[in-house]
Amino acid sequence: MKQWCKTSSIGKEGDRLPFTPNTISSLWLNYKFLKGVIKGWGWSWNVYYRSNTIGLFSLQDYPIPGYTTIDAALSYKIKK
């Protein structure tokens, strides 16, 4: 049985949009010290995950690998 696929100016039915991942996840952690010698200091972490994507419509077999990034920051609150 022959399957018919719908096409349009932007691709075939079922094709993934270019550069659109299946999954995106992000986690942000932030902590500020309120007492003691290190009062006013804080730290932050961010973990970002993005799954693989597909290249241009005409190249649906051109996968772009997913990636994870980790960011960190230190902060200090100055009065006023």
C-alpha positions in Angstrom: 0.0 0.0 0.0 1.4 3.3 -1.0 1.4 6.1 1.6 0.7 9.6 0.5 2.3 12.4 2.3 1.1 16.0 2.4 3.6 18.6 1.4 3.7 22.3 1.7 6.1 25.1 1.1 7.8 24.4 4.5 8.2 20.6 4.2 6.4 17.2 4.5 3.9 16.3 7.1 5.7 14.7 10.0 9.0 16.5 9.5 10.5 18.2 12.5 10.9 22.0 12.3 14.6 23.0 11.8 16.6 23.8 14.9 13.6 22.8 17.2 14.6 20.3 20.0 12.3 17.7 21.4 13.3 18.5 25.0 14.6 21.6 26.8 15.2 21.5 30.5 16.7 24.1 32.9 17.4 24.2 36.6 18.5 27.3 38.5 19.7 27.2 42.1 20.4 30.3 44.1 21.5 30.6 47.8 22.3 33.7 49.8 24.0 33.6 53.2 22.1 35.6 55.8 24.3 35.1 58.9 27.9 34.8 59.9 31.1 36.0 58.4 30.0 35.5 54.9 26.7 37.4 55.3 25.7 39.1 52.0 27.4 36.5 49.8 25.5 34.2 47.5 26.1 31.5 44.9 24.1 30.4 41.9 24.1 27.4 39.5 22.3 26.9 36.3 22.1 23.6 34.3 20.6 23.8 30.8 19.9 20.8 28.6 18.8 20.9 24.9 18.2 17.7 23.0 19.3 17.1 19.4 17.8 19.1 16.6 17.4 18.7 12.8 19.1 20.9 10.2 17.3 22.4 7.2 14.0 21.0 5.9 15.7 19.6 2.8 18.2 17.8 5.0 16.1 16.0 7.5 18.9 13.5 7.9 21.3 16.2 9.2 21.1 15.9 13.0 22.7 18.5 15.3 23.7 17.0 18.6 22.2 18.0 21.9 24.2 19.7 24.6 24.3 20.6 28.3 25.7 23.7 29.8 26.6 24.5 33.4 26.9 28.1 34.7 28.0 29.3 38.1 28.1 32.7 39.7 29.1 34.3 43.0 27.4 37.4 44.3 27.7 40.0 47.0 24.9 42.3 48.2 26.1 45.8 49.0 23.9 47.8 51.4 21.7 50.2 49.5 
